[in-house]
Amino acid sequence: MKYVITGSLGNISKPLTQSLLASGHIVTVISSQESKRAEIEALGAIAAIGSVQDVVFLTKTFTGADAVYTMVPPTFAATDWKKYIGDTGKIYADAIKAAGIKYVVNLSSIGAHMAEGCGPVSGIYRVEQVLNALTGVNIIHLRPGNFYTNFYANIGMIKHNGIIGGNYGANTSIVLVHPKDIAAAASEELTSLSFKGQSIRYVISDERTTNDIAKVLGTAIGKPALPWIDFKDEDSLAGMLGAGLPEEIAKNYVEMGKAVREGSMFEDYNANKASVNISKTKLEDFAKEFAAAYNQ
C-alpha cells in the first residue's frame, strides 16, 4: 500500500516510516527541510519537501495514497498557538478532502477532549473536530500520554539545581508514553485499516507519580535522592521565560500543567481506561535512555 507520513523524521515519524518500509509498503515522508531529503531517501522512502501550511502541496502529495498519517509540527513562532494548531488541522482536512483520502491516522493527545484549558492540547481538540467533520473519511485519533522524552528538557535543571519538577502538583499521577510505542500503534492502524468512522485510541506506556519519576530517573543517573519540586504556576512561567521560551508558548505549557494538576487532562482517559491496552515501554526502560542523554 501507499502511505504519506507527516512529521519528517521525528521521534514518531521515523520509526513509523521504518516499520512500514520493512513491511514492503511505499512510503512518502513530508518534510519542510530540503536537508532531510537524503536521509529520507536513504531509508527507502520518497521525500516530499514542502510546508504543511500549503494546501496545494499537501493535496498533490496526498493524492493516490491509501492512507495518511497526520500530525501538527511543533512551533515556537506562533502568536496564538491554539489557533495555529487548529488552522493546520483545517489545512489537512482541506487537502484530505481534495485528494480523496479515505483513511487517516491522526496524532492527537491525551486531554484532547478539552476545548479549552489544556494549553496546546486544546488546539489539538480543534484538529480532531475539523477532521471529524469530513464525510466519507475513516479517522482514528491516537491520543498518547505525556511523552517520556519531554523529561530531557529537565536535564539542565537537574545538573544546575539538583532538582526536577513542574507545576503538576505534589505527587501527582501522570500518564506517560514512549514515542516508539506511538509509532508501533500508528503502524498497526495504518497496515490494518480496520477503523471505521471516527474513533479514538489511547496509547499509554505507564502511569507514575511525580515522586516515582524523580526516583527512577534520579537512580538511573546516580542521584537516587533527586527530589521532585512542585512549582507554583507563576514560578513555572518565570522559569520558562528565563530559559528563553516565548511568552505565548510558556503560558500554554503552564495551562497544560495546571490541567495535569487538576486531573482534567486525564478525565476522558480515566473514563475509558478499562479498554486501553498498555504498551510495553515502562518508565524504568526509558530511564536508561535518559541516563545516556544525561551523561553525554
MOHU-V570798 format. One record per backbone hydrogen bond with DSSP energy under -1.0 kcal/mol. NH is the residue of the N-H (numbers start at 1). CO is the residue of the C=O. Records with the same first field share a line. If there is no record, write none. Layout:
NH->CO + CO
//
This chain:
3->26
4->67
5->28
6->69
8->30
10->7
14->10
16->12
17->13
18->14
19->15
20->16
21->17
22->18
24->21
25->20
26->1
28->3
29->46
30->5
31->48
36->33
37->34
40->36
41->37
42->38
43->39
45->40
46->27
48->29
50->31
54->51
58->54
59->55
60->56
61->57
62->58
63->59
65->62
66->2
67->2
68->103
69->4
70->105
84->80
85->81
86->82
87->83
88->84
89->85
90->86
91->87
92->88
93->89
94->90
95->91
96->92
97->93
98->94
99->95
101->96
104->138
105->68
106->140
107->70
108->142
110->144
112->109
114->111
121->118
122->119
124->120
125->121
127->123
128->124
129->125
130->126
131->127
132->128
134->131
138->102
139->197
140->104
141->199
142->106
143->201
145->203
146->175
148->177
150->147
151->148
152->149
153->150
154->151
155->152
158->154
159->155
160->156
161->157
162->158
164->227
166->229
172->169
174->208
176->206
177->146
181->178
182->178
183->179
184->180
185->181
186->182
187->183
188->184
189->185
190->186
191->187
192->188
193->189
199->139
201->141
203->143
205->176
206->176
208->174
210->172
213->209
214->210
215->211
216->212
217->213
218->214
219->215
220->216
221->217
222->219
223->218
226->223
229->164
231->166
236->232
237->233
238->234
239->235
240->236
241->237
242->238
243->239
244->241
245->240
250->246
251->247
252->248
253->249
254->250
255->251
256->252
257->253
258->254
259->255
260->256
261->257
262->258
265->259
270->266
271->267
272->268
275->272
276->273
279->204
282->280
286->282
287->283
290->286
291->287
292->288
293->289
294->290
295->291
//
